[in-house]
Amino acid sequence: MFDGKGFADRAYTPLGYYETYKPALGLYTARLLAMKSDIELFGNLLNPIEPFAILYNSDLQGVGDLNIETASLIAIALYSDLPT
């Protein structure tokens, strides 16, 4: 399901865009479990997405708007006081 750029699941298939909240949840979970390789993987994936939006393409370009739910998950995953 994870293809190195995002989660290419059923939601990905129709439009060809990844959902930004999914790597944010991956990073949050990796930080909770202190899984260093996954922390690096998901952190490196989230940081270059420009602009942050609810969707992004394989070039890490944000697509669409940014809603409060996605923004909150990104902020918690990247900036909370969790183990790294």
N, C-alpha and C positions, 0 to 999 in steps of 0.2 A: 504494500500500500504506500509506504514512504518511498519516493523515487529520487531522493537527493535534493529536490527543490521544494517539495511539499507532499501533502497526502493526496495522491491521485485515486480517490475513491469515487463512489457513485455521484456525489455532488460535483466532483471535478469534471467528469466525463462530458456532460452536455455542453458546457461553455468553454472548457479548457482553461479555467482559472482555478487557482488554489484559494482556499479560505484561510485568511490570516490568523484567525483564532486558534487553528489547530496546531501550528508550530509553537504558538504562545503557550498552549496547554502542555505541549511536549516539553518545553523549556521549564515550565513551572514544576512539572512532575519530576523531571530529571534533577532539578535543584533540590526538591524535597528528598529524593532518594540518593542525593550526592553522587550521581552518575556523571563523572567529569567529562567523558567523551561525548555524551548526549548534551550536556550543558553547552559545550563548545559548538557542537553541530547545530543545535537550534538557535543559539545566540548568534552565530555567524550567519544563519539564514534570516533571522528577523531584522537584524541591524541595518542591512543595506536596502530593505524595501523602501522605495521612495515613490510617492508619498505613502505613508501608512494609510491603508484603506481596508475595506472588508474583504477584498479579493486582490490577488496579484498574479502576474503571469510568470512564465519560466525565466524571464529576464529580470525578475524581482522588481517590476514596475507595478505600483499600486493601481488598482482599477476600481472606480466607483468612489463612494463616500466612505467616511470613517464614522461608525456609530459608537455610542458610549460603551456598549458591551465589549466590542473588539478592542477599543482603546484601553479600557480597564484591564482586560486580560493581558495585553501587551505590557502595560505599565507594571502590573503585579509581577509578571514573569521576568521582566528585565531589571526592575529596580527595587524589589522587596528585599527585606533582610532574611534571606534564606541561605542555607549552606551553598557554597560554590565549589 
